[in-house]
Amino acid sequence: MPFWTDRRRLLAGAAGLGASASLGACANGRIIGFDKVNKTLDIANQGEPLSLDPHKATGTWENNIIGNMLLGLTTEDAHAEPIPGMAERWETSEDGLTWTFFLRSARWSDGEPCDAHDFEFALKRILNPETLSEYAAILYPIKNAEAVNKGELPPDEVGVTAIDDLTFEIRLEHPAPYLPQLLKHYTAYPIPKHIYERHGNDWVKPENIAVNGPYTLRRWWSNYIVHLEKNPGFYDAANVVLEHLYFYPGNDVNASARKVMSGESGWSTLFPLSQTAELRRALPGYVRIAPWLVCGYFSFNMTRPPFDDKRVRQALSMAYDREFVVEQILREGSDAAYKFVPPGIAGYPATARYSWADLPMEERKREAERLLRAAGYGPNNPLRFAFSHRNTSDNPRVAVVVQSDWTSIAPWVTVELRGTEVQVHYANLRAKNFDVGDGGWVADYNDAKNYLYLLETRTGDQNYPGYSNPEYDRLMRESDFEPDAERRAQLMFEAEQMMLEDAPICMSTFGSSRNLVHPDLTGYEDNIEDQHRARWFGIRS
């Protein structure tokens, strides 16, 4: 009997479930990754959560879990479009600065009311600097959010107010027509105030947690499994089909694909693009590749030499052969990236581009060597640095190409590769503990601001390179207050073009989502944000 099956049975006993709940294991002990009889789904998730607290989470693998437990004022439909969540409707003032949300009558999974006071408490908590939320900057459009998050004002000054139990007001620094998109992000989720007041940061532990979404946390065994169970108290529970979700962490996408092929998972949220043809043959109807608002890029640590010199950053950006990576490594579903904001972003021109993008590679390599020599590097002063990368998916293979491209500029350029587990890698990026580091960004909401804000000085830890350009900041700030959509897009375009010339980051690729999904799992819809909440899933008979 497989080791995994033993653990699943042990989990069932520890959770206190009866024998009728097979948790996906059939009579002969074989795991069924999508058990249509018992309505369970095993999911090969792509990382171990560091936290399931929406104010502490930072990764898509955490969002995949948290977004099934908690619900914001708005939420996403199966196509990832914003729809009413806890708020049944909302109104906006004429100047676009005050939004009033009218909440549905709903309860936490422990039976306590989930109301406007929980939203007020949650938004003030995440913006409180003592919370140390690395994602708080996404909420800076809210009135006084930035000042509070930087300790310049007390948390009570955040522009959010529970008018009464079912009426919630958000006041903004500037008009934000994308607010319904933003509010479906986990940073804007409520947390149960009554539980937090009893347990503090331990509110999210399985023995304490209460949720307002379709699934509640039953058990979390670190580095093994996160088990969610249907929440009967969810306001739309009658339309939720699946009873149990099991999220398995795994940085090895090859292993994730094998789990689907063996029937131990019904869904993998990633698979190696290099295996697309093989997987299509082996798993008819499973392979789902779709456009996705995601980009891959390398951050140069501008807080220390040699990357405080723009010429070094420009040289390396030029010498990287994105086309080779797309054509020979990633292949189907990827495009070479010569700008930051991906194609497909609503209302944004696609014209920003590296000024050297159309030059032949040999000419780019010659210019790269000239820039490095102008910066003082050469045979008597070699350039040496480390390239840090995630030990997941195709990243190690891309890293080898990066190393080859950069060392081929001149024999006095040396690049050391450092592969790291993904959570540790991103922690190092935030702490500026790297020379050059790879990374990716997935849109939290469909607006160019969600990419370009990352390189504003005020963004802090998530501004991985430590880029700080007052003119860039000014253009982004001006775009925040610009009511005309075309003029706003133009200001952001100017900021992006300026940033590309400054080269705090080396753009790599625009990607696509790639999932392996059991063909009998209905309600799964390809979408540009790659968001798939289990409340929409059903079972094909």
Secondary structure, DSSP 8 states (H G I E B T S, - for coil): --HHHHHHHHHHHHTT--TT--TTB-TTS-B-SEETTTTEEEEE-SS--S---TTT--SHHHHHHHTTT---SEEE-TTS-EEESSEEEEEE-TTS-EEEEEE--EE-TTS-EE-HHHHHHHHHHHHSGGG--TTGGGGTTBTTHHHHHTTSS-GGGSSEEEEETTEEEEEBSS--TTHHHHTTSGGG----HHHHHHHGGGGGSTTT---SSSEEEEEEETTTEEEEEE-TTSTTGGG----EEEEE--S-HHHHHHHHHTTS-SEES---GGGHHHHHHHSTTTEEEEEEEEEEEEEE-TTSTTTTSHHHHHHHHHH--HHHIIIIII-TT-EE-SSSS-TT-TT--S----TTTTS-HHHHHHHHHHHHHHTT-BTTB-EEEEEEEESSTTHHHHHHHHHHHHHTS-TTEEEEEEEE-HHHHHHHHHTT--SEEEEEEE-SSSSTHHHHGGGSGGGGGG-TT----HHHHHHHHHHHH--SHHHHHHHHHHHHHHHHHH-SEEEEEEEEEEEEE-TTEET----TT----GGG-EE--
